[in-house]
Each structure stands twice: as C-alpha cells, then as structure tokens.
Amino acid sequence: MTNTFYKLNKKKYTSLLYGLVLGAASWAIVPLVSDRFEPFDNELAFFLGQLILSVVSFYLGYSSGVKYVFIFIIGVYVSSNVYSNVFGSDEQRAWAILGLITIFLFLCIIPLAFGILGKLVSIVMVKYNNWLKKDAAKHNDP
C-alpha cells in the first residue's frame, strides 16, 4: 500500500524536491556572482535565479499541470526562507517576517506566472494538434 502511495505521488514529491533545491540555489548563486547575500541586492543574481526557477516552472506547467507548479513554488518559498535565515546574518534574521512577504512577492510570482503560461501553452498545443488532425482527416476523406 505504501509503495502504491509513493508511485501515485511521485510527481508531487519530485516537484517539491525541485522547489526545495532550486529555491535555495537561487540564493546560493548570489555570492558567486557578487559580493552580496540577497538576490534583491544584485540584478544579475536576481535574474539568474528567476531564470532558473521560471524555466523549471514552465516545464512543470507544460508537462504536468498547474498543481505541480504550485507544489514547486511552495518548495521554492520554504527553502528560500530557510536558506536566508540559516545562512543570513543577524540583521537578515531580524527582518525574517518581512522576508516571508518579500520572498513570495518578488521571488515566487514570476516563476508562478511562467508555470501558468506553460500550462496555457500546453492547452493551446493540444487544441492546435487536434484541429490539425481533424483538418487532415477532412481532406483525406473522398
């Protein structure tokens, strides 16, 4: 029974794991490209993190659906907050409550939008392919 439960929820676990790893990674790349800690303090680091999160979110939306995008975003949100509080300075921890809001508003909205866009592209592609099949069948009938 447990093995079946895991197989049914494998996509959920995978989406959450992607979010947990990549949310922290979006913070971890900041010191690699600048002398700052927060993605908000360096444009290049912010856009690199958003690019990585948005590409994965778009893929999840396109291939799996919006439910998995939301699970991914939850993982991003949790790991971003944990990373900033564990590795941040005392000043960073003092702003933890504000961080709960700003991380969602500034670091999760863009990837969420790309995930929804991925789902919309998937829907359009399915409808377009169905239209092509119907059109081809119509022209092949004598």
Sequence and secondary structure as in RCSB ss.txt:
>XXXX:A:sequence
MTNTFYKLNKKKYTSLLYGLVLGAASWAIVPLVSDRFEPFDNELAFFLGQLILSVVSFYLGYSSGVKYVFIFIIG
VYVSSNVYSNVFGSDEQRAWAILGLITIFLFLCIIPLAFGILGKLVSIVMVKYNNWLKKDAAKHNDP
>XXXX:A:secstr
 HHHHHHHTHHHHHHHHHHHHHHHHHHHTHHHHSS SSGGG HHHHHHHHHHHHHHHHHHHHHT HHHHHHHHHH
HHHHHHHHHHHHS HHHHHTHHHHHHHIIIIIIHHHHHHHHHHHHHHHHHHHHHHHHHHHHHHHH  
